[in-house]
Amino acid sequence: MDHVRPTRPSEVSQNTTATSVKPLELCPDTPPNLVGPRLVEFETKRNLEDVRNQVGSLLQQGGRFKPSNCIARQKVAFIIPFRNRYEHLNHWLYYLHPILIRQQLDYGVYVINQEGDGVFNRAKLMNIGFVEALHEYDYECFAFADVDLVPIDDRNLYRCSDHPRHLSVAIDYNYNDNYILSSPTAFGGVSLLSKEQFLKVNGFSNTFWGWGGEDDDLYNRIVLRGMSISQPDSQIAKYKMIKHQRDVHNEVNPKNAVKVQETKNDIDTDGLNSLNYTTIDIQRDVLYTFMTVDVQAPAG
């Protein structure tokens, strides 16, 4: 017959202490697994299933990730204005998810797809993404990212700062490693604002239909609210642009250049507080949340 010795209360306490889970600490300010510049190319044909198999193993539904071994320094929502750019989206997802994982962000990817073939409104899609992402999670930082821009260096951190931040400082448009610097007042391509900063400027204007002007208007809003933009070093903040033709129904709108001069008159009445749209469909994949919306666009 086996003899079982009773466990003393002191032994229970010691065992419990020994096996208790240590609270997670804040992730390091400099993520330890960054690798610096990497080759970025768009010749490889990538479909969504390939990308899902190659980079999706650590992701959760909706294109969500958070580090398991530390507490992320920021909760970041990536907002991608979209229409008919599926090949570009596959490249973006393939390259960005591994970078964002290495940067130890608590993040989600939101693709905001404009329904129909009316005139495109990039800025309004950004506003919609901001509102919808906040319905899902308490994001602190918002990365507004064009789907045709891919960073080459993971040291270019997708984190908000005390100032609205412009990340796409130097862009290679022709795949020849000739990076063109943006102007000091540029705020297009890839830009980051905290929740508080975006609310302070009332978001983007909703009335920039067609190509051009909405980023300049946002820059004006930032200045009018007493803020300035910051940029990372241009040797790190390098992007490659995926070549493409101008989208149908996203032609240059000459009226937008005039509207940029009127920011001070519109900032309080045109933006998040005047946003109207209808959600048509929401699809959640391991790579993203894909939301199709009706922005009440004029006919193309």
Disulfide bonds with the S-S distance in Angstrom:
Cys27-Cys70 1.94
Cys141-Cys160 2.07
